[in-house]
Structure formats: structure tokens, C-alpha cells
């Protein structure tokens, strides 16, 4: 993963995370896929012991104070374990981001430090039965009553819900306020949160994905994260790490399996790597992987260095989320095609990877939503553009007067 750019310290970090990835028990991955394990608590605890969780968190709260470029080094390796473990691992980082950016010192001491250490787990409660992509259409409410918020409603598809000690919950505190209608509350499980495991997922199993219900749950006012009615600020902040996906190296691991198979498997007297139907697939896949990694590096540097406007950075993050997850899905399918029928069995981990990869284009904002963001931010940049660069629209055979007559817009 762009190793040519790594410093000596980053190469040491890579070795650390590679050692951690090797430690993960094979049986844990299999038991999660078979839903024998509801939440991989020991995985999080071990990552915490090795100080690999939320490495961008400040050192005073247990993190390493590193950057997104470093984060991608870690996530790229953890992604080889599959989507479920990469997801629960990465979720610690994005919740830590929110707590660090908007939390009070008391909240950071109580929630952020143990989260980074792997001693507690947190769930992110955004999606509702009536609102997925329509995030601001939330119906969960938090009514202020004295020094408490009284929380009612429900959330679903809460990753790690079954293992969570607390949740970041988005709730309506200002009905009809549009983007100023929501607030974020830190809600402890023991405050009365009802957790239900009701989903039979196609893939990405074992993460404790749950539905959580609030019935007059009383949350102390000091558990408000950020400002009241300004939950959108927290949301937009969290969408950066949430969409900075680093799973594409998982696709490289799949491709390497398929390439080794193609180098051994014979058909019609030749190893199948000698047939363009196979070798060209390999070429297409490795090109997508390298392109996604290059884009990841650029986006990470862009966010780390705060390059451009917030809209520009938002577009770049959405481009990465869309391209990396689409590529992961396409590569998983191509590797199955290379293996043929045996790829559709449990002899290889390809069938599990195909099931897991499909989710990536849906969660954290569907790829359709990413397209909306990308084109919207691009148009904003384009229509506001004033530069001295060459206008190639004028490089035509017609005179400017003749061209103007032909350019009819209404």
C-alpha cells in the first residue's frame, strides 16, 4: 500500500499491524461468519492492548496522534481480515474522532480514553426504519426535561450494537429545524437501552448488528455531545473518517489467491493464466487496486493537510468511498469468476468475500448518495471558477461569432 512513500516510522507501524493481523485466530473469522459469535470483543481488546485503535486520537487520551495517511496503513492491513473485523476496528476511530472534536474534557476522560484502550465499545446510532439515506428525516426524539433528555424512538443496523457499552445517538431536539433539528447524545447501555439482534445478514456477520429501542430513556444533559440542535456538525465531521475506507487491500489478498490458482490450474493443456479471459481479468483488477490505493493516499494527504475548501475535501472523500467500494465488489466477483465453480464453495474464502463486499456500496451513505455529493461539489467548483488557463472551448474551426450562433441553450 503505497509503501514507496512510507517513512521509517510508518514501516515500523506497518510491521506492528501485520503482526496483529497474523495474531487473529482463523476460527474467530469462521465463527463470526457462521454467527456463532455475536461480537468479537477479544479482537477489540487485543487491538487496544497493542495501541492500534484510533491511532489518530491525541496521545493524552491513549492514541498516537497520527494522521489519516497512517490510518490507511493500519486499515489496509486489517482489511485483509475481511469487512466485519475491518468495520468494528475502524468504527472505534470514527467515534473517537467525534468525541475528541466535540466532547468536553469530562466526556473525553469518561468515554474516549477507555474506548481507545479497547476497554469499552461504542455503537453509532444513525439509521432508522424510516430513514436511511434521508438522515435528517429522523424520528427519534429527545425532549428536554429538567437536567435530562428523555429519549424515545429506535435505530437499526447499529454495528456492534450487541457489544456496545454506550452509543452516539442522533435525535430530534428541534422539530422542523431542518439541518438544525438534531442533537447527539452519549447514551449508556445501562440507561435503559433495549438491544435486539434481529438481522440475518447476507454477509459481514458477527459484528453484533442490532436494532436498539429507546422508551423514555433519561440521559443526563452533560451527555450532550457538542451543541444542542447542532448534531449536523458532528455528523458531517464523522462522515470523513466513516467514508475514508481502507478495505481495498482485502481485494488484493483475494486477487493474489486467484492469481496463484490461475498459475496452477490447467485447462486444455495450459495453465489458465495463459488465457486472456483470465490474464486480462488479473490485469484489470490489479490496476483498480493500485488506482484505489493511489486515490486513498491523495485523499488522506488532502484531509491531513486541509487542502482546498471543505466542499473539495468532501468531494474527494466521496470519490474514494465510491471508487474503492465499487472496485472491491468488482474484484471479488472477478476472482470468483477466475476460480470458476470452486470459487462458489467454501474451499476458498472468495464466496464469503463476495457476500461481504456487497454491503460496502450501501453503508455509510450509498454510492448513489456519493454520486450526488461528487457532482454537486464539482458543479460548485466549476461554476465559481475564474482562472487564466487556456479556454479550449475556443479551439474550433468556426469563428467565435459563427459558434455563438450555433450554441443554442434554450
Secondary structure, DSSP 8 states (H G I E B T S, - for coil): --GGG--HHHHHHHHHHHHHHHHS-HHHHHHHHTTS-S--HHHHHHHHHTT-TTTTS-GGGTS----HHHHHHHHHHHGGG-HHHHHHHHHHHHHHHHHHHH--HHHIIIIIHHHHTTSS-EEEE--BTTBSS-GGG---EEEEETTEEEEEEEEEEETTTTT-SEEEEEEESSTT-GGGSEEEEEEEGGGT-EEE-----SSS-SS--EEEEEEEEEEEGGGEESSTT-HHHHHHHHHHHHH----HHHHHHHHHHHHHHHHH-EETTEEGGGSHHHHHHHHHHHHHHHHHHHHHHHHHHHHHTT-S-HHHHHHHHHHHHHHHHHHHHHHHHHHHHHHGGGGGSTTSTHHHHHHHHHHTTTTTS-HHHHHHHHHHHHHHHHHT----S--GGG-SSS-HHHHHHH----
